[in-house]
């Protein structure tokens, strides 16, 4: 093991006031994020939320219009050159006319302090595919080979952009098992994902992005309780927002005309309260909310409390 | 230069039989077709076949180097180039490696055409053969760089257009297929600005067809290589972002 005393000091990732515009589209605006070494952070958000743009700037693949990026106290390019960052990008990114071992060996040869090729292959679970051409791999196998490519420089920070997108459930579980081996050694991971269960199961912390901003940032416990919430939609004549928000079991309320939308921590309690107070409420729907809404409702509540 | 990188790049270039047959086989095929048409006539006191040999060697070097570089567009499209940017490999090392492999591929048709021409009766002095093979090959450097530029600009779908247009222009105007002596005067002057003209000039000089002006040739070819090289670097640095 090499020692990187420098990397212990300060943050693993520090994004400060990051903004990036593509033409007329403000892809990322004012993103601040501080990630400590050893943290495993999930970056959640819908398509176009700015996750990949943020990841690109973090890796030095694109330059922010404004703001500062630092990885282990260095500029991204320097951190990359020192082999501190391993990354799995979103696109295919494997050579079609090379074998798995050739691909990993190439990246191995470019770095100064890599782990042995065999170890990277084994840890990514692709040792038995070493001599296979990259064209002859399934989607899940390709992702694991790309994981080996990210791993072979023996990085202190892994950045994964939708790593399990092409994997079936079994492969996904296996992938995360091999990731555990990496994080158990106290390394830092930032991964973008669409899957709530992955964020819940694997991350210490969840950062939610929307429209180029970080809209919520919290622990997995917060996400878990948020995700168990439900919304009640109903037509409630004569109510005002304050009254609705004050109902027990309701964490946030919004009213458009007569149509109320209640974000609930306990929807069973909330519906009883609603009908007790407003007997004329009708057209009632109760739905499990998406992660984003629940998470937002939760953090909004925290801010106002 | 990283040898593992060079070795893999070379292996990959040789693994693409379709591209190889095209770039290596075409000049040889053309040699046979045209030499069949022209027979053993003489052009300006030189055996027509011998003159053809030098032209086809230049044509092969041009295609081999340029097409190899242009194929970079494919790995750029699948995001492999972005992955490589996440290693200590510098832009110069990356592009230099690609250029070297392009030059290696470009050497194959030069050698092949020369061997075929030699068997077919071309007779040159030892110095003539060296100038033909080495001179024509080295003068393909601007085309290796042009290939890299195309590779940084084209998508896999547009590679054919991006490569065929400059190849045809340089081939015709450079006098690889028809002697520029039959061009109108102004077009002849335009031709002299092209790298392919000087490449052909070196080849023709090697077989005793006119005398090559090596100094002028080196100057024009170096200028092309430097300008194109600067454009490639500029483009490579700008293209890091997605899409």
Contacts between the chains, C-beta under 8 A, distances in Angstrom:
chain1	res1	chain2	res2	distance
A	52	B	242	6.7
A	56	B	241	6.2
A	56	B	242	6.4
A	59	B	86	6.1
A	60	B	85	7.9
A	60	B	240	7.9
A	61	B	82	6.1
A	61	B	85	6.2
A	61	B	86	7.7
A	61	B	240	4.7
A	61	B	241	6.2
A	61	B	242	7.6
A	62	B	240	6.0
A	62	B	241	3.9
A	62	B	242	7.7
A	80	B	85	7.7
A	80	B	86	5.4
A	80	B	87	7.3
A	80	B	88	7.3
A	81	B	88	4.6
A	82	B	88	7.8
A	83	B	88	6.9
A	85	B	86	6.7
A	86	B	86	7.8
A	87	B	83	7.8
A	87	B	86	5.1
A	89	B	79	5.7
A	89	B	82	5.7
A	89	B	83	6.3
A	89	B	86	7.9
A	90	B	79	7.8
A	91	B	78	6.5
A	91	B	79	3.3
A	91	B	82	7.3
A	91	B	242	7.7
A	92	B	78	4.5
A	92	B	79	5.8
A	93	B	78	5.9
A	93	B	79	3.6
A	93	B	80	5.1
A	93	B	82	6.5
A	93	B	83	4.6
A	94	B	78	7.0
A	94	B	80	6.7
A	95	B	12	6.8
A	95	B	75	6.2
A	95	B	78	7.9
A	95	B	80	5.6
A	96	B	74	7.6
A	96	B	78	7.3
A	97	B	12	4.9
A	97	B	15	4.9
A	97	B	16	6.4
A	98	B	8	6.4
A	98	B	11	7.9
A	98	B	12	6.0
A	102	B	8	5.6
A	102	B	11	7.7
A	105	B	4	6.3
A	105	B	8	7.8
A	106	B	4	5.9
A	106	B	5	6.1
A	106	B	8	5.2
A	107	B	83	7.8
A	107	B	87	5.9
A	108	B	4	7.9
A	109	B	2	5.8
A	109	B	3	7.9
A	109	B	4	3.5
A	109	B	5	6.6
A	110	B	2	6.2
A	110	B	4	7.9
A	110	B	5	6.8
A	110	B	84	7.8
A	110	B	87	4.1
A	110	B	88	5.7
A	110	B	89	4.9
A	111	B	87	6.3
A	111	B	88	6.2
A	112	B	88	6.7
A	146	B	83	7.9
A	149	B	83	6.6
A	153	B	87	7.2
